């Protein structure tokens, strides 16, 4: 299970959440801004309270950079192309530009 420590107001967290949704990756969400016990848990695991921070309980992997979290989800947990989601490439919009908000 992937546990994501996040804050609603954090744009990097929002990017991770959007891409997880696009990739159909299930996350156990821990909002550190609204729950002090979640923040204390994050500080205990990470050593400080920066978000986003993801912990994979199955593989004992911890990641604390949004781009690294996204890459990890794509490589390890994204649904296959047969489910309608491509884990390998971001969507390309009209004009050939890549939309970062829906990279999944």
Protein Blocks (a to p, Z undefined) as FASTA:
>chain_A
ZZddddfklmklmmmmmmmmmnopacddddfklomklmmmmmmmnopacdcddddfklop
acfbfklmmmmmmmmmpccfknopafkbccddehhiacfklmZZ
